[in-house]
Amino acid sequence: MARPPKYTSDDEKPVSVTFRLPRQLYDQAQQHAKQRRATLTELVCEGLQMRLETPTDPRDILATQDITVMQELEQMIDARVHAILAAESNHAPVAAPQRTPTGKSKTVHYGNAPKGQLDPNTCPPYDEAKSHLGKLCPRRHEWGTTGQTLLRRSNHRCRTCENEGRKEKRAARTPK
């Protein structure tokens, strides 16, 4: 039996484009894509889309009678900045580790935070020096409601998976 077509029409089928980039720009794009956990294709498509949506001439913006063109530009910039910050909040921690009066790092974890201190709809804080958010692990351990897993910076592994693995090994070693 033949494999069904992936795209139902020619309009849905993506188009391949080949172009040349200076090596330095390519390296910067690769590094930026890696930091955002995105592909180079996604990065280029997003940049091209932003460029096409942004007017090149202020006269292209239709200003209402009571708002000047400059005010409308400021509103567009504010909206763009908020959209970018919202998109980046999925890849970055919401809060930094708290510091005690002695100067030592005190990280409040989601499971042991006092009631009312953390909003369950946000990303629980974590120590950025030791951990980062990444794609969901195979066991689907989600950090807060971020849709991502908290990974160790040293080995890029899920902390919860490591703890569960240790518990499973201990349980297997103990005689019954």
Secondary structure, 3 states (H helix, E strand, C coil): CCCCCCCCCCCCCCCCCCCCCCHHHHHHHHHHHHHCCCCHHHHHHHHHHHHHHCCCCHHHCCCCCCCCHHHHHHHHHHHHHHHHHHHHHCCCCCCCCEECCCCCEECCCHHHCCCCCCCCCCCCCCCCCCEEEECCCCCCCCCCCCCCEEEECCCCCEHHHHHHHHHHHHHHHCCC
